[in-house]
Structures are given as structure tokens and as C-alpha cells.
């Protein structure tokens, strides 16, 4: 059965593996800027930030392992005694591309353990395009279903719906993007179940580079205009709104005294807000707005594309 030390070391190795893969994919020859840090209450991490690449405008691949007495806010949220000793370790990634047709992608996988032996895994992967391409969304979700089917029958739909609910902006009544999978509190009642949970989390982590490659390569050579870029900045504004208003991971990092620079690494380098903006009816931007709802990407005949008329009614 995987122990804390093995899980932590594997997350560190995964950070290395993903960084190597992304440097090859980007093709600029640049390396991630590494910043190691320590948490005053216990633990620390390695933050790796990539800027100014051929593909990756800003990206971060973070590893952390923090421990110590649990802050009061977290203890209350988990119904545990204040001061409970805990360990939390994981890898968190966000990439923002310089190309408006290459989406933002996010992954987080994590492990949490208390001194009483309570433990669980959590995480997920999701994609936020400025321009939604249904065929690529279908492929992404199809690959996720294969991974989930290898873990537990029915888990894809469960985790997909969880992602749709989690990465939702209620104040905008729209999803953040095309979703993916999200899971939390995967606890184990036996050593065999913990091994199964741990294998699934690793499979999700190893899927990151192939997933991003499949989304990036068909689009990175497409021509784009300044108006495409401005739309990308505008959609990034929604990403900022979610991360600062609703994301529990951001709140957890702040509440546990995490490193602010690492927590806010997920924010894009440039984002715009335009008052009461509406995309032009019939435009690609309007079509994308029509997709920002929970979609059955694996069977678009049952959950068809919105009509341009419907999409044009979506107000941003």
C-alpha cells in the first residue's frame, strides 16, 4: 500500500516528467524557472513557471508538500478538531497559450492525510478554450472515459458531472469551459482500494502532456487576428473570476498559509473585461458562448450543438 513518502516522491517525479514534456512541446528551448519555498508552519514546495515560450505564454507546474497543525478554517470545514496534524501533497498545473485557438488547461492531483490515518485523494483535469472545437472536446472526453473505465465502471459520468458542477460560474450562468473530470475525498476502506485510487490518480497525471499535445498541435499553426486575441483576453477574464471567487483550491491554499505567488500562478498574464459585451450574432464567439453549459460531448447527436440563433442570445 502506498505510503505518504512514496506518494510525495512520485508527485515530485511527475512534476519533472511533465516539465520535460512541455519543454519539448513548446519548442522554444526555454526551461522552467524554478523557485523552491518553505512554509513557516511546515513543509514547502517547488514552483516552476514558464513564460514567453513559442506556445506557452504563461504556465506553471507546481509541487507542494505542506504539513503541520490544521488551520481553524480547514478544521471546521472538515469537521476535525482544531490543531489536527495534517499532510497535504500534490501537483497543480495551469497553462495559458499565446495562441487563441489553443486552450487553457488545468490539472490538480493531491493527497491529504491526518495523524489519525484518515486519508483521501482528489483532483481532476479540465480545459477552458477561448474557441470551443466540438470534435476536440469529444476526443478529450473520450480519452478521459477510457482512464475512468479502467478505474471503476461508471466513474467517468460521475466525475464528469462533478466537474460540470464545480467549474461553473453561477453569477454568469455558464461553465468555465468544456469541463473534464473532477473528484475528491477518494478514501479507501482497504489497502487494495487505496492502491486502486492511487493508480487512478497517477493515470490522470500522466495523461496531462498527451492531452495538451492533442489540443495544441492541430491548432498552433492556425492564423489568427487581433480580434481573436482580444476575445481570448476577454474569456480569460472569466477564468480569473472563477479562480478568485469560487475555486476551493485557491481558498485552501490561502487558508493553510500557502505561498501566495504559487497559489496565484494560475492567473493569466493578460485578461480583459468589457462592460455588457455581446458577441456578434452568428459569429464563432457567439457559437462558443452557446457551448458553455454541461454537454454530453461523447454523443453530440443526443446533446446537439446550439444553433447560432440560440448562441447569439447568450449575453456576456
C-alpha positions in Angstrom: 0.0 0.0 0.0 1.4 3.4 -1.0 2.7 5.4 1.9 3.0 9.2 2.3 6.7 9.2 1.4 6.1 7.2 -1.8 3.2 9.4 -2.9 5.2 12.6 -2.3 8.2 11.3 -4.2 6.0 10.2 -7.1 4.4 13.6 -7.3 7.9 15.2 -7.4 8.9 12.8 -10.2 5.7 13.6 -12.1 6.4 17.3 -11.9 9.8 16.6 -13.5 8.3 14.4 -16.2 5.6 16.9 -17.2 8.1 19.8 -17.3 10.3 17.8 -19.7 7.4 17.0 -21.9 6.1 20.6 -22.0 9.6 21.9 -22.9 9.7 19.6 -25.9 6.1 20.5 -26.9 6.7 24.2 -26.7 9.9 24.0 -28.7 11.5 27.2 -27.6 14.4 25.7 -25.8 13.5 27.6 -22.7 13.5 26.0 -19.3 11.1 26.5 -16.4 12.1 29.0 -13.8 12.3 27.0 -10.5 11.6 28.6 -7.1 11.7 26.4 -4.0 10.0 27.7 -0.9 9.3 26.7 2.6 6.0 27.1 4.6 6.6 28.6 8.1 4.2 26.1 9.7 5.8 23.1 8.0 6.6 21.8 4.5 7.1 23.7 1.3 7.3 23.1 -2.4 8.8 23.7 -5.9 7.2 26.2 -8.1 8.1 26.1 -11.8 6.9 28.9 -14.1 7.3 29.1 -17.8 6.9 32.4 -19.6 7.4 33.7 -23.2 7.5 30.4 -25.0 6.5 29.7 -28.6 3.3 28.1 -27.4 3.1 28.7 -23.6 2.6 32.3 -22.8 2.5 31.6 -19.1 2.4 28.3 -17.3 3.2 26.8 -14.0 3.8 23.2 -12.8 3.8 23.2 -9.1 4.7 20.6 -6.5 4.0 21.0 -2.8 4.0 19.1 0.4 2.8 21.0 3.4 2.1 19.8 6.9 1.6 20.8 10.5 -1.4 21.8 12.7 -4.5 22.3 10.6 -5.8 25.9 10.4 -9.1 26.6 12.2 -11.0 27.3 8.9 -9.9 23.9 7.4 -10.6 22.0 10.6 -14.2 23.4 10.7 -14.7 22.7 7.1 -13.7 19.0 7.6 -15.3 18.6 11.0 -12.0 17.8 12.7 -10.6 19.1 16.0 -8.7 22.4 15.7 -5.0 21.8 15.6 -5.3 18.3 14.0 -2.0 17.4 12.4 -2.2 17.0 8.6 -0.1 16.4 5.4 -1.2 17.6 2.0 0.8 17.0 -1.1 0.2 17.2 -4.8 0.9 18.7 -8.2 -1.0 21.6 -9.7 -0.7 22.9 -13.3 -2.2 25.7 -15.3 -1.1 26.6 -18.9 -2.1 29.7 -20.8 -1.2 29.7 -24.5 -0.2 32.7 -26.6 -2.5 31.3 -29.4 -6.2 32.0 -29.1 -7.1 28.6 -30.6 -5.0 26.6 -28.1 -7.0 26.3 -24.9 -6.1 26.9 -21.3 -5.7 23.6 -19.4 -5.6 22.8 -15.7 -4.7 19.8 -13.7 -4.6 19.2 -10.0 -3.9 15.9 -8.2 -3.5 15.7 -4.5 -3.3 13.5 -1.4 -4.5 14.5 2.1 -3.7 12.7 5.4 -4.3 13.4 9.1 -2.4 11.9 12.1 -5.4 9.6 12.7 -4.8 7.8 9.5 -7.7 9.4 7.6 -6.7 10.0 4.0 -8.1 10.7 0.6 -7.1 11.6 -2.9 -8.6 14.3 -5.0 -8.0 16.2 -8.3 -9.1 16.5 -11.9 -8.3 17.9 -15.3 -10.3 20.4 -17.3 -10.0 22.5 -20.4 -11.0 26.2 -21.0 -10.9 27.1 -24.7 -11.5 30.7 -26.0 -12.9 29.0 -29.0 -14.6 25.6 -28.4 -14.0 23.0 -31.1 -16.5 20.2 -30.5 -14.5 17.4 -32.2 -11.6 18.1 -29.9 -13.8 18.2 -26.9 -15.2 14.8 -27.8 -11.7 13.3 -28.2 -10.6 14.8 -24.8 -13.6 13.4 -23.0 -13.3 10.1 -24.8 -9.8 9.6 -23.6 -10.9 10.5 -20.0 -13.6 7.9 -20.2 -11.0 5.3 -21.1 -9.0 6.2 -18.0 -12.1 6.3 -15.7 -13.3 2.9 -17.1 -10.0 1.4 -16.1 -10.6 2.7 -12.6 -14.3 2.0 -11.9 -17.3 1.4 -14.2 -19.5 4.5 -14.2 -16.9 6.8 -12.7 -16.5 8.9 -15.9 -20.1 10.1 -15.8 -19.8 10.7 -12.0 -16.6 12.7 -12.3 -17.6 14.5 -15.5 -20.8 15.7 -13.8 -18.9 16.7 -10.7 -16.6 18.7 -12.9 -19.5 20.4 -14.6 -20.9 21.4 -11.2 -17.6 22.5 -9.8 -16.2 24.6 -12.7 -19.4 26.6 -13.1 -19.7 30.4 -12.7 -23.2 30.8 -11.0 -23.0 34.6 -11.3 -22.6 34.2 -15.1 -24.7 31.0 -15.5 -22.1 29.4 -17.6 -19.5 26.7 -17.4 -15.8 27.7 -17.3 -15.1 25.7 -20.5 -15.6 22.2 -21.8 -15.0 20.6 -18.4 -13.3 17.3 -17.9 -13.3 15.3 -14.7 -13.2 16.3 -11.0 -13.1 14.1 -8.0 -12.4 14.5 -4.3 -12.4 12.6 -1.0 -11.5 9.3 -2.6 -10.9 7.5 0.6 -10.1 3.8 1.0 -11.5 1.2 3.3 -8.8 -1.3 2.4 -5.2 -1.4 1.2 -6.4 -2.8 -2.1 -8.7 0.2 -2.6 -6.0 2.7 -1.7 -3.8 1.1 -4.4 -6.6 1.4 -6.9 -7.2 5.0 -6.0 -3.5 5.8 -6.2 -3.1 4.1 -9.6 -6.1 6.2 -11.0 -4.6 9.5 -9.7 -1.3 8.7 -11.4 -3.0 7.8 -14.6 -4.7 11.2 -14.6 -1.4 12.9 -14.0 0.4 11.0 -16.8 -2.4 11.9 -19.2 -1.7 15.6 -18.9 1.1 16.0 -21.6 -0.6 13.8 -24.2 -3.9 15.6 -23.6 -2.4 19.1 -24.1 -0.4 17.9 -27.1 -3.7 16.7 -28.8 -5.3 20.0 -28.1 -2.4 22.2 -29.1 -0.8 20.6 -32.2 -3.8 20.8 -34.6 -4.3 24.5 -33.7 -1.0 26.2 -33.0 -0.3 26.9 -36.7 -3.7 28.4 -37.4 -3.7 32.0 -38.4 -5.4 34.4 -36.1 -6.2 38.1 -35.9 -6.0 40.7 -33.2 -9.8 40.4 -32.7 -9.2 36.7 -31.9 -6.6 37.6 -29.4 -8.9 40.2 -27.8 -11.6 37.6 -27.4 -9.1 35.3 -25.7 -8.2 38.0 -23.2 -11.9 38.6 -22.6 -12.6 34.9 -22.0 -9.6 34.8 -19.6 -11.4 37.3 -17.5 -14.0 34.6 -16.8 -11.1 32.3 -15.7 -9.9 34.9 -13.3 -13.4 35.4 -11.9 -13.8 31.7 -11.2 -10.4 31.3 -9.5 -10.8 34.3 -7.2 -14.5 33.9 -6.4 -15.3 30.2 -6.4 -12.2 28.0 -6.5 -11.9 25.9 -3.3 -8.2 25.2 -4.1 -7.4 28.8 -4.1 -9.2 29.3 -0.8 -7.5 26.2 0.7 -4.0 27.5 -0.3 -4.7 30.9 1.3 -6.3 29.4 4.4 -3.4 27.0 5.0 -0.8 29.8 4.7 0.4 28.6 1.3 2.8 30.7 -0.8 0.8 33.5 -2.5 2.9 33.6 -5.6 2.4 29.8 -6.2 -1.4 30.0 -5.4 -2.0 32.8 -7.9 0.3 31.3 -10.5 -2.9 30.1 -12.2 -3.9 33.6 -13.3 -3.3 34.5 -16.9 -0.7 37.2 -17.9 -3.4 39.4 -19.6 -7.2 39.5 -19.2 -9.9 41.9 -20.2 -13.3 42.9 -19.0 -15.7 44.8 -21.3 -19.0 46.1 -19.9 -22.1 44.3 -21.1 -20.3 42.9 -24.2 -22.3 40.7 -26.6 -20.7 38.7 -29.4 -21.9 39.4 -32.9 -24.8 37.1 -33.8 -23.7 34.1 -35.9 -20.0 34.6 -35.0 -17.6 31.9 -33.8 -17.6 33.8 -30.5 -21.4 33.5 -30.2 -21.2 29.8 -31.0 -18.6 29.3 -28.2 -20.9 31.0 -25.8 -23.7 28.6 -26.7 -21.5 25.7 -25.7 -20.8 27.0 -22.2 -23.2 24.6 -20.5 -23.0 20.9 -19.4 -22.7 19.0 -22.7 -22.7 15.3 -23.5 -19.6 15.5 -25.5 -19.4 11.8 -26.3 -22.8 11.8 -28.0 -23.4 15.1 -29.7 -26.5 13.7 -31.5 -28.2 13.4 -28.2 -26.9 16.8 -27.0 -26.6 18.7 -30.2 -24.7 21.9 -30.9 -26.6 25.1 -30.1 -28.0 26.9 -33.1 -26.4 30.2 -34.0 -29.7 31.9 -33.1 -29.6 30.5 -29.6 -25.9 31.2 -29.2 -26.3 34.8 -30.3 -28.8 35.3 -27.4 -26.1 34.5 -24.8 -25.1 37.7 -23.2 -21.7 38.1 -21.7 
